Amino acid sequence: MNISINDLYSVYQQYPKVTTDSRDIPPNSIFFALKGENFDGNKYAEDAIKNGAAYAVIDDKKYKTSEKFLLTRDVLSTLQELALYHRKQLNLTLIGITGTNGKTTTKELIARVLESQFNIKATTGNLNNHIGVPLTILSLTDVQEFAVVEMGANHPGEIELLCSIAQPDYGIITNIGKAHLEGFGSFEGVIRAKGELYNFLIKSNGKVFINTDNDILAEISKGLEKITYGTTDKTFCKGKIISTTPFVSLEFKTGNVTGQINSKLFGSYNFENILAAITIGAYFGISQSDIKTAIESYEPANNRSQILNTESNTVIMDAYNANPTSMKAAIDSFTKSDYKNKMLILGDMLELGKDSVFEHNEILGDIADSGIEDVILIGPVFCSVANELKNKCFKDSEGAAGFIKNNSISGKTILLKASRGIHLESIVKDL
């Protein structure tokens, strides 16, 4: 007989740690035996129990050998239903965040600002999908006053599903750009998919934090109660860039309060991410000084807008991921910066489907317009279209590393940007 969500929640209340990895079992946790294309978690349920799990949730009855194995129809949907059930018991404010670019950085900045005054929890790592969001919700307790939950997607309907689980009170879409076109079908498909967050908030009478400089967001947010930010007057929070070299510095004004922030983030595109965090902090009553301290203390990690000073060069490492929108923004910001002896090392942008060749050609145009002559390209798509740069185009990072080792590169400021699958981080040691 399958266990009900009510009964499973009673078990969860006794053992409120949840895991999906049989190799990493916190003592007295509940193991959810998820399935994937190449694995069946049911096969590892016995190991999970042996490794210290109190219970294992399974959906194949042949693995139920004791009362420690809780049988359900489908483990994934049960994990999601349990997360929703738990969410409804929580008395906290949940901010849902999505967007094509900047959502992780913005999430981290918002979390830093809010935790200066409140007990908060934010998505850890990249737990922002149909599995990660339920795990994030199930990690929340009565202690938290705020949760900041990141929501990622590469297909229509995913944000809608994640909203149905997380039940956000507030939402923010950082921006909408060309990414995962293979899954969304078109740029219009991306707009509709990201807009699923707004659609949920319209139905639930939620509110959105919105960048009024973004025409697309302004158009699809009609009917929503908005807390606005941007570079124009009549916004809740108005900002202005002071400098972008080496990092973004800005002035801001909320009501009668003004301030200046000197961040540790590279690139003018991070201006709106910082401004979003300022806006949310100010809206929830956090002082200007605490907002300033929180943002200025944040240092990027995990190959996101990091500036690395090697023995030979200054490396701007922005290779956690890439799409046409973020690639154009990075090249533009780098071009306009005051750095000397600039060099570009760029890799393929993945998951673009039928638009891939066109979008890579567009980036070649941006490179030509930048006036930066020192360029290395990595990846099969770039190599198929980069006629004038054939001698500096390599199928993979290993080939590029060989070239770099044999050609001394020093005294340069180098922008590294590519999709994660290109593994640009592997060549940093040679720079």
ABEGO torsion letter per residue (X at the ends): XBBBAAAAAAAAAABABBBABAABBBBGBBBBBBBBAABBAAAAAAAAAAAGBABBBBABAAABABAABBBBABAAAAAAAAAAAAAAABBBBBBBBBEABGAAAAAAAAAAAAAAABBBBBBBEABABAAAAAAAAAABBAABABBBBBBBBABBGAAAAAAAAAGBABBBBABBBBBGAAAAGBAAAAAAAAAAAAAAAAAAGBBBBBBAABAAAAAAABGBBBBBBEABBGBABBBBBABAOABBBBBBBBEABBBBBBBABBEAAAAAAAAAAAAAAAAAGBBAAAAAAAAAABBBBGGBGBBBBBAABBBBBBAABBBAAAAAAAAAAAAABABBGBBBBBBBBBGAEAAAAAAAAAAAAAAAAAGBABBBBBEAAAAAABAAAAAABBABAAAAAAAAAABBBBGBBBBBBBBAAAGAAAAAAAX
